């Protein structure tokens, strides 16, 4: 949409009647201003309609609009509501897919069930691309795992974009007392400039990382056993868990903001120092799960990291090597759980490892045998070693 709209056009955009639009304008729920019914005002009307559907009163919406609390919603004018005119069955047929498979793909991406029964032309184009991927030879199970990873990762990206925009753009303007309509206009203008940049940035990061992991996979096949003897769907990897000893106490003593800052610096230090074949798989609070292809290299990193990390609280790290189930971009199974339990037994500043890690390590480190330890959740004892720099 562009230019000035008629009452009927604005009403259609908001999904209400023209009479309702006139009533809301008269009640001061939206600020028409000198420019009349612009797309920004139509976006405001759409947001008011959402608030009314959720049961908010006219007075509450008027106050929220005046204070700028609804201004972020006005950015939705950059995403006009698509016309969902195609049934899922028709869309699947045009894409060359079975309706059940098309529905499964959308649900795997995380879309609500009701949202996939009526689709847009853009959705038909997406299904055609999905059909092309399958026709090219990618197995269905692998494709569905990829779509799940895409859905979860992109949802996290979108959530972060909205929350960071709110915290660093929207909230400061509200605190300065900027009028609601001015906030909406400024945020809409900024979003309009930023939105075209997002996809190229993500595409560049994706291409760089894809090239890196292809290289690491080739190296892994050359220097490892290529997964010989493992069941399909399993990978032999080195796993490290690292967290901050005493982090809960730090949170109580210093408060959430200071504790979060400590975690951010810790995770950044981990990411900046990892060997080429290792990466942070995920973080949970102050805990970091790291996966790599070389147990020796990962242990070398862990010991060196402990030696140069001078902040408090000190990290504790556990390293293990084993065959894990790889599913949906993550690692599962006994060996992952074992690595986590090994880390939990370490003290601040320590690196504890298992026997397979000692056997994979080179001569640069020294390992002091602690003994066979019963770890929580495991019936058999686990032989643990304390890793430290070698004499050389």
Secondary structure, DSSP 4 states (H G I P E B T S, - for coil): --SBPPHHHHHHHHTS-HHHHHHHHHTTSS---TT-SBHHHHHHHHHHHHHHHTT--HHHHHHHHHHTTTGGGGGGGGSPPP---EEHHHHHHHHT--HHHHHHHHHHTT--GGGGSEE-HHHHHHHHHHHHHHHTT--HHHHHHHHHHHHHHHHHHHHHHHHHHIIIIIHHHHHTT--HHHHHHHHHHHHHHHHHHHHHHHHHHHHHHHHHHHHHHHHHHHHS-TTTTPPTTEEEEEEEEEEETTHHHHHHHH-HHHHHHHHHHHHHHHHHH--TTEEEEEEETTEEEEEES-HHHHHHHHHHHHHH--SSSPEEEEEEEEEEEEETTEEESHHHHHHHHHHHHPPTT-EEEEHHHHHH--SSEEEEEEEEE--TT-SS-EEEEEEEE---
